[in-house]
Amino acid sequence: MPSLDEIMKMAEAAQAQLAQAQENLDKVEVEGVAGGGLVRIKATAKGRILGVSIDDSLLVPAEKSMLEDLVAAAINDARGKADAAAGEQMQAMTSGLSLPPGFKLPF
């Protein structure tokens, strides 16, 4: 069984790797789409919205509520992809750690 000092060192190393993984999430880009690609949202895996693209054909005042629904759907699609990308990054980060059983991340 590892000593308390060894466990603390493992925890510090894991915390440093977790911080690096969190920083990397802001560099991973995902794209959410709705309406067959008429609305596109670019975001980072950390959830920061980078851009919105709306096809000109949707810029009709009478279709305002449909456009709003498509923007919300594209944001939700981007958020789902961001969560999946973040999960993959975190799993890759934690797979190389030798943590004691029951040790949970993040701290």
C-alpha positions, 0 to 999 in steps of 0.5 A: 500500500502506498504511503501518505507521501506517495499518495500526496505526490500522486494527487499533486501529479494528477491535479497538474495533469487535470489542469493541463487537460482542462486547458487543452479542452479550450483548444478542441473545437466542435461544431453543432448543426441544425436544420440540415446545416443551415445553422452552425455553432462552433464551440470549444470542448470546454463549452465556449461559443466561438461562432454562429453561422446562419444561412441567408435563406433563414433570414426571413422575419416571418420565420423568426421563431423557427430560426430561434429554435434552430439556433437553440438546437445547434447550440445544444448539438455543439454542447453535446459534442463538447461534452463528448470531446471533454469526456474523451480528453479526460478519459485519455488523461486519467488512463495513464495515472496510477491512482489508488482504488476509489480515488476520484477526479476531479478532486 
